[in-house]
Structures are given as C-alpha cells and as structure tokens.
Amino acid sequence: MLDHLLSPITIRNMELDNRCVIPPMGTNLGNPDGTVSEKNLAYMKRRAESGVALIITEITGVHPSGCVGLGIYDDRFIPGLRQMVDTIHQAGSKAALQLHHAGREAMPQLKKGEAIGPSAVPSFVYGIPPREMSHDDIKMIIRSFGDAAIRAQAAGADAVEIHAAHGYLLTQFLSVHANQRTDEYGGSFKKRARFVIEVVAEVRKRVGADYPILLRISAEEFIKHGYLVEDVIGILPDLVAAGTDVLHASVGTHGSPGGITSAPPEYDAGWNVWRAKKIKDAVDIPVIAVGRFTDPLIADEVVASGDADMVAFGRQLLADPDFLNKARQGRTGDIRRCLACNQGCIERLMLEKGASIRCAINPETGQELLVPKKPAETPRRVWVIGGGPAGMTAALEAATLGHEVTLYEKSDHLGGQVHFARQVPFKKVYGDWIDWLAGRIESRGVTVRTGVSVTDAMLENGDPEVVILAIGGKKTTPAINGIDQPAVSDAWQVLNREKPAGKQVVVIGAGLIGMETADFLVNQGSRVTLVEMLPHSPVLKITGHGYQLHKRLREAHVQFYFSTTISSIDGDRVTLSHENKEEILEGIDQVVLAVGMKPRSDLKNTLRDKNIRHFIVGDAYQVRRIIEATEEGARAAWNI
Ligand SMILES: Cc1cc2nc3c(=O)[nH]c(=O)nc-3n(C[C@H](O)[C@H](O)[C@H](O)COP(=O)(O)O)c2cc1C
C-alpha cells in the first residue's frame, strides 16, 4: 500500500523520502512588515509534522512592488525565513520557498498607483490598471528573483519555487489578457513566455548548478480565450533549458470563474491530473500534480500510473495535518477529509479583509497558538447541549483535553443542519465529516445521548460544572396568507424526504439553503421558481461552490425573482409582489420555505440565573456558517 507515493525521489541535490508535497498556501499569519511571525511558525510546525517530504512555503515577495504577504526582497527577512525553514527541517521535511511577484494583483500597490504589470490592463479582480513595465523594470524584477533565490539559500531552504501560476506577474506576461506588449516580451505565446524563461535562467545563474528550482505554472489559464496546456507544452523545452528541475502543474488564474485553483466539491480528487500528465509526457523532468487530493490511495495511483511524479495535498493538510501518518499506519478511516468548502482558507483570505487562514472543520488550523498543549489540569463535567457542528466540535475538543463530556441532542441523529445539507448535490462529503466527528467523539469516550431534550429542570438538578450551549437556531415563518396550507413545507422536510418533491415548486429564499434545496429539487425532476426579497442572492458567484450552484440552476432553467415577496398562497396559486406589482404563478403544487433562522433562546435564562458556567456557541449565539460554529465550539472547549 502507498508504495509509490512513499518511494523516494532525488531532485538535483535534494533527496525526498516520499512523493508527497505541501503546495504553497498563503496564510496571512505573517507580521504586518512581511516578516515571519510566531503564528507562521506554529502553523508550519503542525504542517511539517505531517511526514510530507517537501513543503513549499507560501508566497514570499521578491520586490516591494509585488509583495502582498511575506517578503524576501531584503536581507531583513532572512532570519524569520530561516526559522521557518528550521521548523520544517526539525520535523524531517525539506523546504522550498515560493518566490513571487503579484504584478497587477497587488491591491495595496494598485491603490497607491505603484503596481506594475506587462501592460496597463486592469486586473479582472480589482479593475485598476498597473503601470506598464519599462525594459529597466523588467531587468530589475528579473534580478530581484535572482536576489531572492540567494536569500532563500541563505535562509537554508533546500529549493526555490518560482510562482508562474494563478494570474500573478509571471502569468500576466503569459496571458493575452494582461500582456499587450509589442516588444520582444509580447506577441505570440512563445514571445510572452520570454519573461518567465529569463526569470528561471537568472535564478539558475545565481543559485548554481546543484540547487533545485521548481516552477509552478498554471497548465491552463481557465478563462475565455486564455492559454491552454498545448500552448504551455510549446515552451517547456525552453523552461527546462533555462534551468527548471520540476514543473508543478496547477491551473487557473485570478480571473478564472469559480475559484478553480482551489476547486470546490463539484470537482473530484485529481481532476487536474490529465494536464500534469500532458506536461510530463512532453518533458524529462519530474512533475507535481495538484488538485482536490484527499485520499492517499488515489494519489498513490497517480504516481503508480506515471501520470505525475509527486502529488501535492493543499487543503487536505489544513483539514488534517496527520493524514499522511494515519495513511501510513493504515488508518485511512481516521482521516478528516477536506470538504473543499473554502470557507476558512482561500475564500476567507480573498473575501474577508485582513483575515488569516483557518479551516472550517479543523479549528486548530491558523490558531495553533491558542490550542492548549496539555490535557486539562482539572477535568470538568461538561454538558454539551446540541449535536450540530458546534456541539460536536466542542465535545470532541473538550474530551480530547480530558474533560468528562456528555453530549445531548434532542433529535435522534447528530449533525444539526448538516444532517440535511448532506443530501444536496455534491455535499456528501459534509455527511462524511459528520460521521467522522461522531466516530471520534465515541472513541474519545463522550457519552452521547440522542433523543434527549435538556430541560431547565434537568439543568437545575443535574450537576454540570460547565455547559456548552449549542442548540442551534429555530426556523422563522414569514407572515404570508396561506402559509399553513398543506402544500407548504420547509427546506429541511424536503431534504429529509419527509415531504416528496413537487412537480412545480416555489422556493422562498435564495440564500444557500434555498439555492441548495432548489438544486436538490431539480435533481428530483421538479421545475423550480426561486423567490428572494433581496435584489440578488446572498450566495456569491465568485465563490467556488456558489459559482457552480448558480450555473447549475441557470442551466436547469430555474426561474429567479429578486426584490420580490410572496403576498399569498392559495391552492395552486402563489401571488408574488414585485415593485408594487403583483404576479400570479399557477399550477404550483409545493411551496418550500428557506427563509432563515434565528437563535434559540431555550435554557439561556436558567444558565444565567443559576449561575452555571456556560458558553453559547454557533447558531445558538448567532446564525452563521460551519466555520463560525466549529471555531466557537472549539474555543469554548479550549477555555473551560
Ligand atoms: C488558503 C490557500 C492559499 C493559497 N496560497 C497559494 C500561494 O501562496 N501560492 C500558490 O502557488 N498557490 C496557493 N494556493 C493554491 C494551492 O497551492 C493549491 O494549488 C490549491 O489549493 C489546490 O490544491 P488542493 O485542492 O490540494 O487544496 C493557495 C490555496 C489555498 C487554499
């Protein structure tokens, strides 16, 4: 088992004892001045304990004009980077620093008018043009990649990876969408590749013959009229001749729809391998495959079949840094598999200003310094009330710290909202996570009492030293004439198959639950109309899953009414109200409510009045997403 994945490989003077790689992942954990922080080191230590042979660090900026995170453009960055490399070495892995320039995607520099790019074409994301680079700029940036590589060596790194992927400066030169130059750096794909080739050649010249150079490239731009893997194949001989030792075959750019680089759950493990294989077939150097890998057996197969030489596991290492060790020990069932939800990682970094890395299902990630390092000195009797994501996470974390935990859940199953969400297309993995949590809770000795609704009297007469209240939210019912008719149900009843899917269905609410319920209904053959009072769906199309969801519903001809409310439901007639005009939909045999929830208030007074030490977490505090639920559940347990 895993013989291929766990076999050694040598790249120039770097010996790797297995084929597993952690690809670069920005964390935003660094100090504001771009130096490495204690948080970076704690995060990295945990990743390095994974037993993965090669860790490629997050981006390090080679020049101030394109630095958007950690820096490597000055010697003052070396001591921190050396600490990071040492942390990786102490765990027995090898370290490559990723060298980066953001070009027209450098927001702080764009705002100050200091960003540079191949041409003054605005970024898809920010809409602000950079300054077109002069020949002197080009020479200077090429030199700065070389200087940075020397600093990486001084920091003790075993290799460098040049970042020519994902829409940053080097991809901008490759892309016809960003490069409209008419000099020797623009024109055909080959001419547009000149800058990248010169960067590689400069780094090779500076680091010497033995030092490994990886090149990360988006094998396909994944955008309309963008370049394709066939174009990339045409420049590979030049990249290899310039000094590239390993090609890391990623995909997509900043402008690619639906955040394809860190693909949503709609994409299977290894969905991008075929591009890595095309690249591998064209060159004689090792290739790294990346994209949605969560299963070491599938990765082993990729190496065994010769499709790639190494496999990178990104988000999986955020969800479970122990996953490779578990796999080595044959405990694959214990692995906490990444959901590809992107809530805590890439979408948090991209969409939430100033936020640093987390993982929706692994509360330790990015919060390594907050997790208690030892079991509790005084184990407490802890009641966790509510068996959804917040409660289950709280129970697991508290039991792991040695507390005596009882988890109460009033329904006959665990999982809370996820019990329903696991039914919707592409969300089976969410259900697997809940099953994983249930298994871990059991093995940690938590007493689970399903079908028990904790009452005020139980709290008063019981003897919990600490209560974690995770009772979730309750459904809200809009004041609509006819809401009590038999054709009206809520999303949960539909997803749970308590109510069969109708033929002509109106779903009220185009938030995530409404959209996913519509998706579920379409799969059952229903014709669906979605009605939303807001002017647009709160599900953002720029998120991975959101993009896919909007696309599927559009393709299924789901009809959307925005800025619209329902005035009445009468038999098979539903009356809509939009900008003071009414419209009647006829022949409707089902109306599904997905209008949101508000926190439950049960038990809160008793906990306060009886002075029982307690924490209120997840939807019971405020209705939000999984990441907030798990984080609050975990923090409560850590703070007992
Ligand atoms: C939080 C986060 C930050 C990332 N930052 C970088 C980065 O700094 N450089 C880079 O080349 N790719 C970056 N990526 C892309 C990953 O390296 C990887 O290619 C992608 O997540 C797909 O792999 P996965 O499905 O195994 O997660 C990032 C991804 C995530 C989730």
The ligand as a Tripos MOL2 file, in Angstrom:
@<TRIPOS>MOLECULE
LIG
   31    33     1     0     0
SMALL
NO_CHARGES

@<TRIPOS>ATOM
      1 C1         -5.5200   29.2470    1.6270 C.3       1 LIG1
      2 C2         -4.8250   29.0000    0.3360 C.ar      1 LIG1
      3 C3         -3.7590   29.7940   -0.0180 C.ar      1 LIG1
      4 C4         -3.0760   29.5430   -1.2130 C.ar      1 LIG1
      5 N1         -1.9520   30.2760   -1.4890 N.ar      1 LIG1
      6 C5         -1.1740   29.9280   -2.5340 C.ar      1 LIG1
      7 C6          0.1130   30.5190   -2.7100 C.ar      1 LIG1
      8 O1          0.5860   31.3070   -1.8850 O.2       1 LIG1
      9 N2          0.8110   30.1640   -3.8230 N.ar      1 LIG1
     10 C7          0.3510   29.2430   -4.7080 C.ar      1 LIG1
     11 O2          1.0240   28.9450   -5.6930 O.2       1 LIG1
     12 N3         -0.8510   28.6320   -4.5340 N.ar      1 LIG1
     13 C8         -1.6030   28.9330   -3.4580 C.ar      1 LIG1
     14 N4         -2.7770   28.2580   -3.2320 N.ar      1 LIG1
     15 C9         -3.1970   27.1480   -4.1220 C.3       1 LIG1
     16 C10        -2.7350   25.8070   -3.5260 C.3       1 LIG1
     17 O3         -1.3330   25.7240   -3.5220 O.3       1 LIG1
     18 C11        -3.2890   24.6110   -4.3120 C.3       1 LIG1
     19 O4         -2.8010   24.6610   -5.6120 O.3       1 LIG1
     20 C12        -4.8070   24.5540   -4.3480 C.3       1 LIG1
     21 O5         -5.3740   24.7490   -3.0740 O.3       1 LIG1
     22 C13        -5.2990   23.2130   -4.9140 C.3       1 LIG1
     23 O6         -4.8390   22.1640   -4.1370 O.3       1 LIG1
     24 P1         -5.7870   21.3840   -3.0930 P.3       1 LIG1
     25 O7         -7.0250   21.0110   -3.8280 O.co2     1 LIG1
     26 O8         -4.9680   20.2100   -2.6550 O.co2     1 LIG1
     27 O9         -6.0600   22.3480   -1.9820 O.co2     1 LIG1
     28 C14        -3.4930   28.5100   -2.0690 C.ar      1 LIG1
     29 C15        -4.6010   27.7480   -1.7120 C.ar      1 LIG1
     30 C16        -5.2570   27.9630   -0.5190 C.ar      1 LIG1
     31 C17        -6.3970   27.0750   -0.1330 C.3       1 LIG1
@<TRIPOS>BOND
     1     1     2 1
     2     2     3 ar
     3     2    30 ar
     4     3     4 ar
     5     4     5 ar
     6     4    28 ar
     7     5     6 ar
     8     6     7 ar
     9     6    13 1
    10     7     8 2
    11     7     9 ar
    12     9    10 ar
    13    10    11 2
    14    10    12 ar
    15    12    13 ar
    16    13    14 ar
    17    14    15 1
    18    14    28 ar
    19    15    16 1
    20    16    17 1
    21    16    18 1
    22    18    19 1
    23    18    20 1
    24    20    21 1
    25    20    22 1
    26    22    23 1
    27    23    24 1
    28    24    25 2
    29    24    26 1
    30    24    27 1
    31    28    29 ar
    32    29    30 ar
    33    30    31 1
@<TRIPOS>SUBSTRUCTURE
     1 LIG1         1 GROUP 0 **** ****
